[in-house]
Amino acid sequence: MTTRFDGRKVLVMHPNFPGQFRHLAPALKELGADIRALTLSQPPQGAPFSVTQVPLVRGHSPELDPWLQSLDSKLIRGRSALPLLRQWRADGWVPELVIGHTGWGDMLGVSEVFPNAKVLGWFEFYYHATGLDLDFDPEFPPSEEDRLKTRLKNMWPLWMLEHVDQGVCPTYFQRDVHPAVYRPRLSVVHEGIDTQRFVPKEDIQVTLGEGLTLTRDDEVITFVNRDLEPYRGYHVFMRALPALLAQHPKAHVLMVGGDSVSYGAAAPAGTTWKQYFLNEVGHQLDPARVHFLGKVPHATLTALMQLSRAHVYLTYPFVLSWSLLEAMSCAAPIIGSNTAPVREVITHGENGLLVDFFDTEALTASLSYALRHPEAMQPLRQQARQTVIDRFDLHTQCLPQQLALVASLLASTA
């Protein structure tokens, strides 16, 4: 039986609300919580509770040391939230529980303004100068300055680890990169995938802007990321394409992602990573078969994953993308990198295929196999979806686990 939270005051904070709380916040409201949300961006339309936007109090000082800009951004967000938190306290609305994403800074003052409130924080990553993402790719070796700046990034996670009662990480890998002393208070609970929304569709058709219509009878390779950059293996994928397309003259490649940088270093001055590697291999590619779609609506993204005969997901050892699990829920055949946290989700030969991140020949061979043998990939497709249903389903797994954490923390305040 689901615990009700009638009248319990809960504050949810995210600078780009709802963020990770798209499902948790409405569920708390439905279960009776007196819920408010604070954001730094435009509030979403139609929220069933109050969502208040606060303005930034200032920008960066021109005299600020560039190494401190990331920390200063978090201080700006935290100080921007403080006046509203204090106003709510003065008005008599004092939350018993504060839920937020710890990486942005807006939660700076919650423990000071609401000292009796429990704090539940979402943690995505703890940075390491060696042994993880920063020095993973020998093509882009970090400088000594890069390593120092990376260590400085942990000033904020350490602050938040000291000021939460309970934390949440979406994968075991992401939990275990945090210092061992804090891991006992970090639960592993994913945000959840709506497996009734992300479903297989065998009769899917997708028409591209140039009037090309593709179906599951076509050899379609999909590559999806927020931005096309080395952290997500864009360079490796691009270098595998000339040989792959030569072997499969009817194949089409559909790439989703922006031209910016979400995680790693910027491309050389005057270009983007997309263009940088197009300059390297573009002359070997048929532009009529390699389609850069940019950023697309989620409905379009879902259709592409339903269409795919081979969905590629490559990543440095870093945070796991929702798109991988959404593709698995759509029963897309997965070819992923044998890196953490991908191998926490994909078992080679059972629910997908894994390749060495840097091995373009192995990637080409795996993609070619998936394109030539869709019948052999069918059991892997089915098991990929079953993996998400069993471990990451929003309604039967993840949301109930999140609500149980909320119930436990609120019970300790009663």
VENHU-V518599 format. One record per residue. RES is the residue in one small letter. D_FIRST is the distance of its C-alpha to the first C-alpha in whole Angstrom. Layout:
res=RES d_first=D_FIRST
res=RES d_first=D_FIRST
This chain:
res=m d_first=0
res=t d_first=4
res=t d_first=6
res=r d_first=9
res=f d_first=13
res=d d_first=15
res=g d_first=18
res=r d_first=18
res=k d_first=21
res=v d_first=21
res=l d_first=24
res=v d_first=24
res=m d_first=27
res=h d_first=29
res=p d_first=33
res=n d_first=32
res=f d_first=29
res=p d_first=26
res=g d_first=27
res=q d_first=24
res=f d_first=22
res=r d_first=22
res=h d_first=19
res=l d_first=17
res=a d_first=19
res=p d_first=18
res=a d_first=14
res=l d_first=15
res=k d_first=17
res=e d_first=15
res=l d_first=12
res=g d_first=15
res=a d_first=17
res=d d_first=20
res=i d_first=21
res=r d_first=25
res=a d_first=26
res=l d_first=30
res=t d_first=32
res=l d_first=35
res=s d_first=36
res=q d_first=36
res=p d_first=32
res=p d_first=31
res=q d_first=31
res=g d_first=28
res=a d_first=26
res=p d_first=23
res=f d_first=24
res=s d_first=27
res=v d_first=29
res=t d_first=32
res=q d_first=35
res=v d_first=37
res=p d_first=41
res=l d_first=42
res=v d_first=44
res=r d_first=47
res=g d_first=48
res=h d_first=49
res=s d_first=53
res=p d_first=55
res=e d_first=57
res=l d_first=53
res=d d_first=53
res=p d_first=52
res=w d_first=50
res=l d_first=48
res=q d_first=47
res=s d_first=44
res=l d_first=43
res=d d_first=45
res=s d_first=42
res=k d_first=39
res=l d_first=41
res=i d_first=42
res=r d_first=38
res=g d_first=37
res=r d_first=40
res=s d_first=39
res=a d_first=36
res=l d_first=37
res=p d_first=39
res=l d_first=36
res=l d_first=33
res=r d_first=36
res=q d_first=36
res=w d_first=33
res=r d_first=33
res=a d_first=36
res=d d_first=34
res=g d_first=32
res=w d_first=29
res=v d_first=28
res=p d_first=25
res=e d_first=22
res=l d_first=21
res=v d_first=24
res=i d_first=23
res=g d_first=26
res=h d_first=28
res=t d_first=30
res=g d_first=33
res=w d_first=34
res=g d_first=35
res=d d_first=34
res=m d_first=32
res=l d_first=35
res=g d_first=35
res=v d_first=31
res=s d_first=31
res=e d_first=35
res=v d_first=34
res=f d_first=30
res=p d_first=31
res=n d_first=28
res=a d_first=25
res=k d_first=23
res=v d_first=24
res=l d_first=22
res=g d_first=25
res=w d_first=25
res=f d_first=28
res=e d_first=30
res=f d_first=33
res=y d_first=36
res=y d_first=39
res=h d_first=42
res=a d_first=45
res=t d_first=46
res=g d_first=44
res=l d_first=42
res=d d_first=42
res=l d_first=45
res=d d_first=47
res=f d_first=46
res=d d_first=48
res=p d_first=52
res=e d_first=53
res=f d_first=52
res=p d_first=53
res=p d_first=51
res=s d_first=54
res=e d_first=54
res=e d_first=53
res=d d_first=50
res=r d_first=49
res=l d_first=50
res=k d_first=48
res=t d_first=45
res=r d_first=45
res=l d_first=45
res=k d_first=42
res=n d_first=40
res=m d_first=41
res=w d_first=38
res=p d_first=35
res=l d_first=36
res=w d_first=36
res=m d_first=32
res=l d_first=31
res=e d_first=33
res=h d_first=31
res=v d_first=27
res=d d_first=25
res=q d_first=23
res=g d_first=24
res=v d_first=23
res=c d_first=25
res=p d_first=25
res=t d_first=26
res=y d_first=28
res=f d_first=31
res=q d_first=30
res=r d_first=29
res=d d_first=32
res=v d_first=34
res=h d_first=34
res=p d_first=35
res=a d_first=34
res=v d_first=34
res=y d_first=31
res=r d_first=29
res=p d_first=27
res=r d_first=25
res=l d_first=25
res=s d_first=22
res=v d_first=22
res=v d_first=20
res=h d_first=21
res=e d_first=21
res=g d_first=20
res=i d_first=22
res=d d_first=21
res=t d_first=22
res=q d_first=22
res=r d_first=25
res=f d_first=27
res=v d_first=28
res=p d_first=31
res=k d_first=34
res=e d_first=37
res=d d_first=39
res=i d_first=38
res=q d_first=42
res=v d_first=42
res=t d_first=46
res=l d_first=47
res=g d_first=49
res=e d_first=52
res=g d_first=51
res=l d_first=50
res=t d_first=48
res=l d_first=46
res=t d_first=44
res=r d_first=42
res=d d_first=46
res=d d_first=47
res=e d_first=47
res=v d_first=45
res=i d_first=44
res=t d_first=41
res=f d_first=41
res=v d_first=38
res=n d_first=38
res=r d_first=38
res=d d_first=42
res=l d_first=44
res=e d_first=45
res=p d_first=46
res=y d_first=43
res=r d_first=41
res=g d_first=44
res=y d_first=46
res=h d_first=49
res=v d_first=48
res=f d_first=47
res=m d_first=50
res=r d_first=53
res=a d_first=51
res=l d_first=52
res=p d_first=55
res=a d_first=55
res=l d_first=52
res=l d_first=54
res=a d_first=57
res=q d_first=56
res=h d_first=54
res=p d_first=56
res=k d_first=53
res=a d_first=50
res=h d_first=49
res=v d_first=47
res=l d_first=44
res=m d_first=44
res=v d_first=41
res=g d_first=42
res=g d_first=44
res=d d_first=47
res=s d_first=46
res=v d_first=44
res=s d_first=41
res=y d_first=41
res=g d_first=44
res=a d_first=48
res=a d_first=50
res=a d_first=52
res=p d_first=56
res=a d_first=57
res=g d_first=58
res=t d_first=55
res=t d_first=52
res=w d_first=50
res=k d_first=50
res=q d_first=54
res=y d_first=55
res=f d_first=54
res=l d_first=55
res=n d_first=58
res=e d_first=58
res=v d_first=57
res=g d_first=57
res=h d_first=61
res=q d_first=59
res=l d_first=57
res=d d_first=57
res=p d_first=56
res=a d_first=55
res=r d_first=52
res=v d_first=51
res=h d_first=49
res=f d_first=48
res=l d_first=45
res=g d_first=44
res=k d_first=41
res=v d_first=39
res=p d_first=36
res=h d_first=33
res=a d_first=33
res=t d_first=37
res=l d_first=35
res=t d_first=33
res=a d_first=36
res=l d_first=38
res=m d_first=35
res=q d_first=35
res=l d_first=39
res=s d_first=39
res=r d_first=41
res=a d_first=41
res=h d_first=39
res=v d_first=40
res=y d_first=38
res=l d_first=40
res=t d_first=39
res=y d_first=41
res=p d_first=38
res=f d_first=36
res=v d_first=33
res=l d_first=31
res=s d_first=32
res=w d_first=29
res=s d_first=31
res=l d_first=31
res=l d_first=28
res=e d_first=28
res=a d_first=31
res=m d_first=30
res=s d_first=27
res=c d_first=30
res=a d_first=31
res=a d_first=34
res=p d_first=37
res=i d_first=36
res=i d_first=39
res=g d_first=38
res=s d_first=40
res=n d_first=40
res=t d_first=38
res=a d_first=35
res=p d_first=33
res=v d_first=34
res=r d_first=34
res=e d_first=30
res=v d_first=29
res=i d_first=32
res=t d_first=34
res=h d_first=37
res=g d_first=38
res=e d_first=34
res=n d_first=33
res=g d_first=36
res=l d_first=39
res=l d_first=40
res=v d_first=43
res=d d_first=45
res=f d_first=45
res=f d_first=48
res=d d_first=49
res=t d_first=50
res=e d_first=52
res=a d_first=49
res=l d_first=47
res=t d_first=49
res=a d_first=49
res=s d_first=46
res=l d_first=46
res=s d_first=49
res=y d_first=47
res=a d_first=44
res=l d_first=46
res=r d_first=48
res=h d_first=46
res=p d_first=43
res=e d_first=42
res=a d_first=42
res=m d_first=39
res=q d_first=37
res=p d_first=35
res=l d_first=35
res=r d_first=33
res=q d_first=31
res=q d_first=30
res=a d_first=30
res=r d_first=27
res=q d_first=25
res=t d_first=25
res=v d_first=23
res=i d_first=21
res=d d_first=20
res=r d_first=20
res=f d_first=20
res=d d_first=18
res=l d_first=17
res=h d_first=14
res=t d_first=13
res=q d_first=14
res=c d_first=16
res=l d_first=14
res=p d_first=10
res=q d_first=13
res=q d_first=15
res=l d_first=12
res=a d_first=11
res=l d_first=15
res=v d_first=15
res=a d_first=12
res=s d_first=14
res=l d_first=17
res=l d_first=17
res=a d_first=16
res=s d_first=19
res=t d_first=21
res=a d_first=20
